[in-house]
């Protein structure tokens, strides 16, 4: 992997992502087969309801699967929904988002190096050194950007995720570096220089 740089994916501009700090975004891991589905559950915690009812800035959602009637507000990093036509003022939480858990993500774009046994730019990214990077930085692949990887004849794209923002900060240390595997006879070393 050479010429590694941050990839500011267009999806980071959607309401599903919130910038946590430069090059790191917070989102929620889906706990269902469809990442875009809503699993609304009524908020029943009285203390939380009291705080949520103080919110005055409820906005229309932009997700395609949201009913146009629902309004959204964010409180302490979580999204809540109301139906303004509902006289009971019931507030809902998306259990799909909350149940999946908060994660941090970042994406990179890089030039693969076939001379280090990496695939040419293609839909599939080479297992190595990617697997070693994931192991070293305690992250996992959350998006393999199939469309971008199919279209770009020079670069490869990938998104990393972790529940711990420090892991994402650490993985970003490879930006601007050269990363490859080197056989030392007995083992294979991950080289970052």
N, C-alpha and C positions, 0 to 999 in steps of 0.2 A: 504494500500500500504506500503510495507516494502522493505528494501534493494533496494531503488531507486537509479539508476545510469544512467549516460549518455549512450545513445545508438548511436554509430557512424555508422549510416546506410550506406550500400554500395553505395546508390544513391548519397551520399554527395561527392563522388569521381568523379562524372560526371560533364560535362561542364555546366549543368543547375544550379549548386550550387557553390557559392563562399564563402569561410570562411570569416565571418565578424570579428569574434574573437573566442576565444576558446569555443567550443561547440555550437556556433551559426553560422548559414549559411544564406546567402542572396540568394533569388531566386525570381521568378516572378509568381504571381498567374495567372492561365490561365483564359481567359475570353471567352473561347469557350468550347464546349462539349469535345473536345479532347485536353488534356494538351500538347500533343506532336506535334500539328499541327502548321505550320508556316503561318502567315498572313503578307506577305511582302508588304510593302508600300514604295514608293520612298521618300527619304529624299529630301525636297525642301527648307528648311531653309538655306539660303546662308552662314550665319556665321557658322553654324554647318558643312555644306559641306566643307567649307574652312579648318576647323580643322580636319575633317575626312580624307581629302585628304593628310594630313601630315603624316598619319599613314603608317608606312612601314612594320609592322608585321601583315600581314593577313595570317591566317592559315586555313587548311582544317577542316571542322566540323567533329564531331564524331557521331552525332545523325543519326539514321537509316533513318529518313525521309528527310534528307537533300540531295539535288542533289550533287553528287560528284564534280560538277563544282563550287559550291559556296565556297567562302572563308569568314571567320569570323574574326572580330576584336572587341575588347571591348573598349569603350570610355565612361568615367564617369559612369561606372556601367551598361551600356546598350550595347547590342550586335548589330552589324551592319554587313551586308552581301554585297558582291560584286560578280559579275560574271567576272572572269579574262578574258574571251573571248569577253566581251562586250566592243566595241571600245568607247562607250559613257561614260564609267566609272560611271555608275549609281550606287548609294549606296542605300541600302534598310534597313529598320528597321522592326523588327518583331513586328507588332502591337498586336499580341496575348500576347507577353511578356509585352510590354509596357502598353497596355490597361488594363491588369489584375492588374498591380501595383506591386511594390516591396514589398516583405514580408520577414520576418525573421523567421527561423524555428529552432527547436531543438527537439531531440527525447530522450525518456527515456525508460528504461526497469525496471520492478519491479516485486516483488512477490505479487500477490493478497492475501487478507486475508478473507476467507469465514466466519471466526468468527466475522468479522465486516460487514457482509452481502454483501461482494464482490463475484463476480463469481469466480469459480475455473479458472485457466488459460484456456482460450478458445478463439475462434475467436472473440467473443463479450466481450468487457470490460464493467464492471459494470457502471451503470449510476452515482452512488455515490461511492466515493467522487469526481469522475471526473468532474461532472457538477459544483460542488462547487469550485473546483480548477480553472476551466475555468472562472467562474464568478469572483473569487478573483483576478486573475492575468490578466484579460482582454484579454484572448487568445481564440483560437478555435482549434479544431482538424483538421489537414490537411492531416494526413495519419494514418490509423488504422492498418497498417501492417498485413493484413489478413493472408498472408502466414506464417510469423514468429509466429503469435499467434496460428495458427492451428498446427504448428509443435512442439512448445515448451511446454512440459507438466508442467513446473514450473513457467515460467515468462510470463508477458504480455508486449507488446510494443505499443508505441503511439508517434505521432509527434504533437507538438504544433506549432502554427503560430500566428503572429501578424504583423501589419504594423509598429509597434513601437518596436524597438530593446530593449528598456528598459523593456517592458512587458516580453520579452523572458529572459532577464537577471534575472528578478524577479522570473519567474517561475522556473528557475534553482536553486533557493534557496531550493527547496524541495529535491534536490539530496542529498543522505546520510541521509535523515530524515524518520520518520515514519508519514504517513498521513492517517487519518481516520475520519469518522464522529462519533460524540458522541451525543446521545439524552440527552438533559438537562431538559426534561419534557415538556416545552413549545415549544422549538425550537430544531433544530439539529445544532450543532457547528462543524465547520471544525477544526480539531486539527492537527497541524504540530509541531512535536517535535523531 
